[in-house]
Amino acid sequence: MNITDKVVELVLQNARNKNAILSDVRKTRLVEELGYDSISLINLFMQMEEQFEFEIEDVDLINAMTIGNLVDICIRNMSE
């Protein structure tokens, strides 16, 4: 399973609209399309930190709007 698949799996665990994944998965928006609220986003970020064993920076939390943003955060932090 690649990083994108793992991120999508984590995202779908907490999504209110699980069927709202776009054909271009990376462009799927967390709040507008998947129904995330602030608490579910915090839970998602904590799960990602645990799953991928890195700490998400505050600036990344603010800018994480799509699944693609989350994948990029993972790739960047895992390569450091």
All heavy atoms as an XYZ file, in Angstrom:
643
protein
N       0.844     -1.174      0.000
C       0.000      0.000      0.000
C       0.894      1.244      0.000
O       1.789      1.365      0.816
C      -0.900     -0.027      1.247
C      -1.890      1.088      1.306
S      -3.003      1.064      2.741
C      -4.054     -0.296      2.379
N       0.643      2.164     -0.925
C       1.467      3.372     -1.002
C       0.945      4.458     -0.051
O      -0.092      4.291      0.596
C       1.570      3.872     -2.443
C       0.244      4.321     -2.995
O      -0.604      4.842     -2.291
N       0.058      4.130     -4.294
N       1.663      5.566      0.025
C       1.304      6.636      0.963
C      -0.086      7.194      0.657
O      -0.880      7.419      1.573
C       2.363      7.757      0.928
C       3.684      7.238      1.500
C       1.894      8.978      1.710
C       4.847      8.186      1.371
N      -0.388      7.415     -0.613
C      -1.703      7.950     -0.967
C      -2.806      7.031     -0.479
O      -3.795      7.489      0.105
C      -1.813      8.171     -2.487
O      -0.801      9.095     -2.902
C      -3.180      8.715     -2.860
N      -2.662      5.741     -0.685
C      -3.672      4.782     -0.236
C      -3.842      4.814      1.276
O      -4.959      4.750      1.791
C      -3.314      3.362     -0.679
C      -3.381      3.174     -2.179
O      -4.071      3.974     -2.859
O      -2.740      2.245     -2.691
N      -2.728      4.912      1.998
C      -2.795      4.964      3.466
C      -3.488      6.238      3.936
O      -4.295      6.204      4.863
C      -1.391      4.877      4.063
C      -0.772      3.505      3.929
C       0.620      3.479      4.526
C       1.277      2.129      4.325
N       2.641      2.102      4.858
N      -3.173      7.365      3.293
C      -3.813      8.630      3.663
C      -5.306      8.563      3.372
O      -6.129      8.947      4.206
C      -3.148      9.826      2.939
C      -3.960     11.099      3.123
C      -1.721     10.020      3.436
N      -5.681      8.063      2.205
C      -7.101      7.946      1.852
C      -7.825      7.059      2.860
O      -8.935      7.383      3.301
C      -7.278      7.413      0.414
C      -8.721      7.029      0.138
C      -6.800      8.448     -0.595
N      -7.214      5.964      3.252
C      -7.817      5.069      4.236
C      -8.074      5.805      5.557
O      -9.160      5.710      6.126
C      -6.908      3.866      4.474
C      -7.476      2.844      5.425
C      -6.538      1.667      5.613
O      -6.027      1.149      4.601
O      -6.332      1.271      6.775
N      -7.085      6.554      6.031
C      -7.260      7.327      7.265
C      -8.332      8.397      7.101
O      -9.158      8.602      7.996
C      -5.941      7.990      7.677
C      -4.869      7.075      8.250
C      -3.569      7.851      8.455
C      -5.322      6.458      9.561
N      -8.327      9.089      5.970
C      -9.303     10.147      5.716
C     -10.721      9.584      5.729
O     -11.626     10.158      6.329
C      -8.997     10.859      4.379
C     -10.157     11.720      3.935
C      -7.732     11.691      4.497
N     -10.914      8.458      5.096
C     -12.265      7.886      5.001
C     -12.783      7.368      6.340
O     -13.991      7.314      6.547
C     -12.299      6.783      3.949
C     -12.207      7.271      2.511
C     -12.211      6.096      1.543
C     -13.331      8.232      2.182
N     -11.901      7.021      7.248
C     -12.342      6.552      8.561
C     -13.135      7.616      9.303
O     -14.040      7.294     10.068
C     -11.135      6.133      9.417
C     -10.502      4.846      8.982
C      -9.259      4.527      9.793
O      -8.928      5.191     10.756
N      -8.555      3.479      9.378
N     -12.813      8.886      9.097
C     -13.455      9.983      9.821
C     -14.379     10.842      8.966
O     -15.000     11.759      9.483
C     -12.379     10.892     10.436
C     -11.539     10.169     11.456
O     -12.052      9.557     12.364
N     -10.232     10.227     11.285
N     -14.463     10.565      7.684
C     -15.256     11.406      6.779
C     -16.750     11.195      6.990
O     -17.205     10.071      7.203
C     -14.893     11.099      5.329
N     -17.493     12.279      6.931
C     -18.961     12.193      7.009
C     -19.546     11.774      5.669
O     -20.536     11.071      5.611
C     -19.540     13.539      7.423
C     -19.252     13.877      8.858
C     -19.962     15.139      9.263
N     -19.601     15.473     10.630
C     -19.801     16.628     11.178
N     -20.372     17.584     10.480
N     -19.445     16.855     12.419
N     -18.953     12.242      4.572
C     -19.424     11.924      3.221
C     -18.407     11.012      2.542
O     -17.631     11.455      1.705
C     -19.602     13.202      2.396
C     -20.642     14.115      2.960
O     -21.620     13.664      3.524
N     -20.438     15.410      2.813
N     -18.419      9.755      2.896
C     -17.428      8.814      2.373
C     -17.528      8.643      0.856
O     -16.574      8.269      0.211
C     -17.566      7.472      3.076
C     -17.212      7.540      4.545
C     -17.336      6.187      5.192
C     -17.053      6.111      6.645
N     -16.640      7.208      7.410
N     -18.673      8.929      0.288
C     -18.876      8.751     -1.155
C     -18.477      9.973     -1.971
O     -18.646      9.990     -3.178
C     -20.342      8.412     -1.438
C     -20.748      7.115     -0.790
O     -19.950      6.191     -0.694
N     -21.978      7.043     -0.324
N     -17.948     10.999     -1.315
C     -17.647     12.250     -2.004
C     -16.239     12.300     -2.586
O     -15.828     13.322     -3.098
C     -17.845     13.427     -1.054
N     -15.504     11.200     -2.534
C     -14.162     11.171     -3.113
C     -14.269     11.444     -4.613
O     -15.041     10.809     -5.314
C     -13.484      9.800     -2.877
C     -13.213      9.581     -1.402
C     -12.216      9.667     -3.690
C     -11.976     10.247     -0.867
N     -13.505     12.414     -5.077
C     -13.513     12.749     -6.495
C     -12.696     11.741     -7.290
O     -11.870     11.024     -6.733
C     -12.931     14.154     -6.699
C     -13.648     15.295     -5.987
C     -12.897     16.600     -6.222
C     -15.081     15.410     -6.468
N     -12.886     11.728     -8.588
C     -12.100     10.823     -9.427
C     -10.615     11.157     -9.307
O      -9.770     10.274     -9.364
C     -12.561     10.874    -10.877
O     -12.468     12.193    -11.366
N     -10.290     12.434     -9.151
C      -8.925     12.842     -8.851
C      -8.830     12.966     -7.332
O      -9.111     14.014     -6.752
C      -8.574     14.167     -9.524
C      -7.119     14.578     -9.305
O      -6.418     13.908     -8.513
O      -6.690     15.562     -9.924
N      -8.486     11.883     -6.689
C      -8.493     11.773     -5.231
C      -7.737     12.911     -4.577
O      -8.175     13.464     -3.570
C      -7.905     10.404     -4.792
C      -7.711     10.342     -3.294
C      -8.781      9.281     -5.280
N      -6.615     13.295     -5.145
C      -5.768     14.328     -4.531
C      -6.485     15.677     -4.423
O      -6.147     16.483     -3.582
C      -4.468     14.489     -5.311
C      -3.542     13.274     -5.204
C      -2.236     13.506     -5.929
N      -1.536     14.682     -5.477
C      -0.671     14.703     -4.467
N      -0.406     13.603     -3.804
N      -0.063     15.830     -4.121
N      -7.463     15.935     -5.268
C      -8.165     17.218     -5.238
C      -9.384     17.221     -4.311
O     -10.017     18.255     -4.122
C      -8.598     17.611     -6.645
C      -7.433     17.963     -7.538
C      -7.908     18.434     -8.885
C      -6.708     18.801     -9.760
N      -7.119     19.250    -11.087
N      -9.720     16.084     -3.740
C     -10.876     15.998     -2.850
C     -10.638     16.846     -1.609
O      -9.650     16.677     -0.907
C     -11.153     14.534     -2.445
O     -11.323     13.743     -3.624
C     -12.400     14.440     -1.591
N     -11.560     17.772     -1.336
C     -11.424     18.702     -0.209
C     -11.999     18.089      1.062
O     -13.086     17.508      1.052
C     -12.105     20.025     -0.540
C     -11.398     20.742     -1.691
C     -12.086     21.996     -2.067
N     -13.470     21.639     -2.460
C     -14.288     22.448     -3.092
N     -13.921     23.652     -3.381
N     -15.493     22.053     -3.414
N     -11.258     18.252      2.132
C     -11.606     17.623      3.409
C     -12.894     18.183      4.008
O     -13.770     17.420      4.428
C     -10.454     17.785      4.406
C      -9.127     17.160      3.969
C      -8.007     17.584      4.906
C      -9.240     15.646      3.905
N     -13.023     19.480      4.050
C     -14.175     20.103      4.702
C     -15.381     20.137      3.764
O     -16.453     19.623      4.098
C     -13.828     21.530      5.192
C     -15.052     22.235      5.747
C     -12.725     21.469      6.250
N     -15.213     20.730      2.597
C     -16.330     20.959      1.690
C     -16.937     19.679      1.141
O     -18.150     19.574      1.018
C     -15.914     21.869      0.530
C     -15.549     23.267      0.952
C     -14.082     23.404      1.362
O     -13.382     22.383      1.518
O     -13.636     24.555      1.530
N     -16.106     18.713      0.765
C     -16.629     17.510      0.125
C     -16.773     16.324      1.077
O     -17.739     15.569      0.978
C     -15.744     17.142     -1.071
C     -15.946     18.134     -2.190
C     -14.765     18.306     -3.119
O     -13.686     17.761     -2.877
O     -14.954     19.038     -4.083
N     -15.837     16.176      1.990
C     -15.879     15.006      2.872
C     -16.555     15.278      4.213
O     -16.770     14.359      4.991
C     -14.465     14.467      3.097
C     -13.790     13.941      1.830
C     -12.366     13.505      2.133
C     -14.583     12.788      1.233
N     -16.888     16.535      4.482
C     -17.652     16.866      5.677
C     -16.865     16.934      6.975
O     -17.436     16.814      8.061
N     -15.575     17.157      6.886
C     -14.761     17.284      8.092
C     -15.090     18.573      8.824
O     -15.359     19.591      8.195
C     -13.266     17.268      7.742
C     -12.665     15.892      7.725
C     -12.820     15.061      6.633
C     -11.950     15.422      8.807
C     -12.279     13.799      6.618
C     -11.397     14.153      8.809
C     -11.569     13.349      7.711
O     -11.039     12.091      7.709
N     -15.057     18.513     10.167
C     -15.128     19.723     10.978
C     -13.810     19.840     11.735
O     -12.908     19.011     11.556
C     -16.330     19.698     11.924
C     -16.313     18.529     12.893
O     -15.235     17.949     13.160
O     -17.392     18.188     13.418
N     -13.671     20.854     12.571
C     -12.384     21.101     13.226
C     -11.952     19.935     14.119
O     -10.777     19.570     14.133
C     -12.428     22.403     14.028
O     -13.464     22.355     14.983
N     -12.872     19.341     14.831
C     -12.507     18.232     15.724
C     -12.103     17.002     14.927
O     -11.116     16.345     15.251
C     -13.656     17.923     16.701
C     -13.822     19.103     17.652
C     -13.398     16.630     17.461
C     -14.967     19.009     18.605
N     -12.843     16.691     13.873
C     -12.474     15.524     13.069
C     -11.143     15.742     12.351
O     -10.382     14.791     12.149
C     -13.589     15.138     12.097
O     -13.907     16.193     11.226
N     -10.828     16.994     11.976
C      -9.525     17.281     11.375
C      -8.400     17.046     12.383
O      -7.378     16.445     12.038
C      -9.466     18.721     10.863
C     -10.157     18.997      9.538
C     -10.201     20.489      9.273
C      -9.473     18.258      8.404
N      -8.588     17.493     13.604
C      -7.570     17.271     14.642
C      -7.358     15.780     14.862
O      -6.221     15.312     14.945
C      -7.965     17.984     15.952
C      -7.856     19.495     15.759
C      -7.089     17.518     17.115
C      -8.480     20.306     16.871
N      -8.443     15.025     14.924
C      -8.328     13.565     15.078
C      -7.574     12.942     13.912
O      -6.732     12.066     14.103
C      -9.707     12.922     15.216
C     -10.347     13.196     16.546
O      -9.673     13.422     17.543
N     -11.669     13.184     16.575
N      -7.860     13.408     12.701
C      -7.169     12.900     11.515
C      -5.677     13.190     11.597
O      -4.852     12.318     11.352
C      -7.754     13.517     10.249
C      -7.024     13.207      8.944
C      -7.042     11.707      8.654
C      -7.636     13.991      7.803
N      -5.316     14.427     11.962
C      -3.903     14.792     12.051
C      -3.187     13.949     13.101
O      -2.059     13.510     12.886
C      -3.745     16.277     12.354
C      -4.299     17.179     11.281
C      -4.920     18.367     11.617
C      -4.227     16.843      9.941
C      -5.431     19.205     10.642
C      -4.736     17.667      8.954
C      -5.346     18.856      9.305
N      -3.848     13.685     14.212
C      -3.240     12.854     15.263
C      -3.043     11.420     14.767
O      -2.004     10.803     15.024
C      -4.104     12.890     16.521
C      -4.051     14.235     17.223
S      -5.225     14.460     18.587
C      -5.071     12.963     19.503
N      -4.011     10.897     14.036
C      -3.877      9.552     13.474
C      -2.738      9.494     12.462
O      -1.997      8.514     12.411
C      -5.184      9.119     12.806
C      -6.281      8.818     13.778
C      -7.582      8.491     13.065
O      -7.872      9.015     11.982
N      -8.369      7.629     13.675
N      -2.617     10.538     11.658
C      -1.533     10.573     10.674
C      -0.177     10.611     11.371
O       0.750      9.912     10.957
C      -1.689     11.786      9.754
C      -2.808     11.645      8.762
S      -2.980     13.100      7.716
C      -1.363     13.179      6.966
N      -0.047     11.428     12.412
C       1.216     11.508     13.142
C       1.583     10.150     13.735
O       2.747      9.744     13.685
C       1.117     12.561     14.259
C       1.116     13.973     13.740
C       0.969     15.012     14.833
O       0.417     14.701     15.915
O       1.425     16.147     14.619
N       0.599      9.448     14.233
C       0.852      8.122     14.810
C       1.200      7.101     13.723
O       2.148      6.342     13.851
C      -0.379      7.658     15.583
C      -0.178      6.344     16.299
C      -1.403      5.964     17.107
O      -1.957      6.820     17.817
O      -1.808      4.781     17.016
N       0.432      7.107     12.655
C       0.633      6.144     11.564
C       1.992      6.321     10.880
O       2.689      5.359     10.610
C      -0.483      6.305     10.523
C      -0.292      5.524      9.241
C      -0.584      4.052      9.392
O      -1.450      3.659     10.151
N       0.147      3.231      8.674
N       2.358      7.573     10.604
C       3.561      7.838      9.827
C       4.765      8.238     10.678
O       5.847      8.482     10.151
C       3.276      8.903      8.765
C       2.248      8.469      7.756
C       0.976      9.018      7.767
C       2.538      7.499      6.818
C       0.019      8.621      6.842
C       1.602      7.088      5.891
C       0.327      7.655      5.909
N       4.554      8.352     11.977
C       5.627      8.604     12.948
C       6.390      9.896     12.677
O       7.613      9.919     12.594
C       6.578      7.410     13.022
C       5.876      6.142     13.472
C       6.792      4.938     13.521
O       7.934      5.015     13.038
O       6.347      3.919     14.058
N       5.664     10.992     12.532
C       6.262     12.322     12.458
C       5.255     13.320     13.014
O       4.078     13.009     13.167
C       6.689     12.704     11.041
C       5.547     12.792     10.052
C       4.743     13.917      9.994
C       5.294     11.757      9.177
C       3.696     14.002      9.095
C       4.254     11.824      8.265
C       3.453     12.958      8.239
N       5.751     14.513     13.329
C       4.890     15.569     13.854
C       4.534     16.533     12.742
O       5.411     17.020     12.020
C       5.604     16.307     14.981
C       4.722     17.310     15.688
C       5.395     17.919     16.902
O       6.126     17.206     17.606
O       5.178     19.121     17.120
N       3.249     16.833     12.606
C       2.790     17.764     11.590
C       2.966     19.184     12.116
O       2.508     19.514     13.211
C       1.316     17.499     11.222
C       1.156     16.075     10.667
C       0.825     18.531     10.209
C      -0.274     15.669     10.408
N       3.636     20.011     11.340
C       3.881     21.402     11.716
C       2.580     22.206     11.661
O       1.692     21.915     10.861
C       4.906     22.029     10.763
C       6.252     21.343     10.749
C       6.987     21.462     12.071
O       6.851     22.510     12.727
O       7.696     20.506     12.432
N       2.491     23.238     12.498
C       1.287     24.077     12.550
C       0.944     24.671     11.189
O      -0.230     24.707     10.805
C       1.457     25.204     13.570
C       1.484     24.693     14.996
O       1.069     23.534     15.238
O       1.914     25.443     15.878
N       1.940     25.123     10.455
C       1.685     25.714      9.139
C       1.061     24.682      8.194
O       0.203     25.020      7.374
C       2.962     26.340      8.540
C       3.990     25.286      8.176
C       2.627     27.206      7.350
N       1.454     23.421      8.322
C       0.872     22.366      7.497
C      -0.585     22.111      7.880
O      -1.422     21.824      7.023
C       1.680     21.075      7.611
C       3.017     21.164      6.905
O       3.129     21.927      5.922
O       3.951     20.469      7.320
N      -0.874     22.206      9.174
C      -2.250     22.009      9.628
C      -3.177     23.054      9.013
O      -4.285     22.742      8.589
C      -2.330     22.110     11.157
C      -1.580     21.050     11.955
C      -1.654     21.368     13.444
C      -2.144     19.672     11.685
N      -2.698     24.262      8.943
C      -3.501     25.366      8.407
C      -3.723     25.198      6.904
O      -4.801     25.503      6.396
C      -2.818     26.718      8.697
C      -2.810     26.964     10.204
C      -3.484     27.859      7.949
C      -1.909     28.093     10.644
N      -2.718     24.685      6.207
C      -2.779     24.590      4.747
C      -3.339     23.280      4.219
O      -3.492     23.130      3.011
C      -1.393     24.833      4.158
C      -0.914     26.239      4.406
O      -1.692     27.180      4.339
N       0.361     26.395      4.713
N      -3.636     22.339      5.084
C      -4.126     21.030      4.639
C      -5.609     21.117      4.303
O      -6.465     21.052      5.170
C      -3.880     19.985      5.718
N      -5.909     21.290      3.021
C      -7.300     21.431      2.587
C      -7.783     20.262      1.745
O      -8.979     20.054      1.616
C      -7.475     22.729      1.813
C      -7.188     23.950      2.637
S      -7.509     25.413      1.676
C      -7.258     26.666      2.910
N      -6.847     19.523      1.163
C      -7.210     18.414      0.282
C      -6.440     17.154      0.672
O      -5.455     17.213      1.412
C      -6.878     18.730     -1.190
O      -5.453     18.826     -1.323
C      -7.540     20.013     -1.657
N      -6.879     16.041      0.138
C      -6.145     14.791      0.350
C      -4.738     14.926     -0.222
O      -3.773     14.460      0.372
C      -6.898     13.602     -0.284
C      -8.182     13.324      0.523
C      -6.011     12.361     -0.338
C      -9.060     12.236     -0.040
N      -4.606     15.600     -1.350
C      -3.286     15.823     -1.943
C      -2.359     16.580     -1.013
O      -1.172     16.267     -0.917
N      -2.892     17.586     -0.317
C      -2.079     18.323      0.664
C      -1.569     17.379      1.740
O      -0.404     17.461      2.147
C      -2.885     19.443      1.333
C      -3.339     20.536      0.413
O      -4.436     21.064      0.586
N      -2.537     20.907     -0.574
N      -2.422     16.481      2.221
C      -2.018     15.535      3.264
C      -0.944     14.582      2.768
O       0.018     14.285      3.480
C      -3.229     14.742      3.763
C      -4.336     15.535      4.445
C      -5.488     14.610      4.823
C      -3.812     16.274      5.658
N      -1.095     14.108      1.543
C      -0.096     13.215      0.957
C       1.244     13.942      0.847
O       2.291     13.399      1.213
C      -0.553     12.693     -0.425
C       0.578     11.951     -1.128
C      -1.782     11.804     -0.275
N       1.216     15.184      0.388
C       2.447     15.972      0.260
C       3.118     16.181      1.615
O       4.340     16.114      1.725
C       2.165     17.315     -0.402
C       1.725     17.179     -1.854
O       1.979     16.106     -2.459
O       1.125     18.144     -2.383
N       2.332     16.438      2.649
C       2.858     16.597      4.002
C       3.576     15.313      4.433
O       4.674     15.360      4.975
C       1.736     16.962      5.001
C       1.250     18.384      4.744
C       2.200     16.801      6.441
C      -0.065     18.722      5.447
N       2.962     14.184      4.179
C       3.561     12.900      4.542
C       4.871     12.668      3.793
O       5.873     12.299      4.403
C       2.600     11.749      4.266
S       1.183     11.711      5.365
N       4.851     12.876      2.513
C       6.038     12.645      1.694
C       7.183     13.553      2.157
O       8.318     13.102      2.325
C       5.735     12.854      0.205
C       4.813     11.743     -0.299
C       7.013     12.929     -0.622
C       4.226     11.966     -1.674
N       6.888     14.824      2.367
C       7.907     15.774      2.802
C       8.492     15.380      4.162
O       9.698     15.390      4.344
C       7.322     17.181      2.850
C       8.356     18.241      3.168
C       7.811     19.661      3.077
N       6.671     19.897      3.936
C       5.407     20.044      3.532
N       5.107     19.986      2.250
N       4.431     20.272      4.387
N       7.641     15.019      5.101
C       8.117     14.681      6.445
C       8.824     13.330      6.511
O       9.715     13.139      7.321
C       6.962     14.728      7.448
C       6.603     16.133      7.841
O       7.339     16.793      8.538
N       5.480     16.606      7.348
N       8.440     12.415      5.663
C       9.060     11.093      5.673
C      10.420     11.118      4.984
O      11.235     10.242      5.218
C       8.129     10.066      5.035
C       6.876      9.849      5.874
S       5.668      8.812      5.078
C       6.447      7.224      5.226
N      10.659     12.121      4.152
C      11.948     12.186      3.461
C      12.997     12.958      4.252
O      14.153     13.007      3.878
C      11.768     12.827      2.083
O      11.377     14.181      2.212
N      12.583     13.563      5.368
C      13.523     14.340      6.190
C      14.302     13.447      7.119
O      13.944     12.434      7.546
C      12.767     15.395      7.015
C      12.178     16.470      6.134
C      11.418     17.512      6.938
O      11.201     17.350      8.153
O      11.034     18.500      6.315
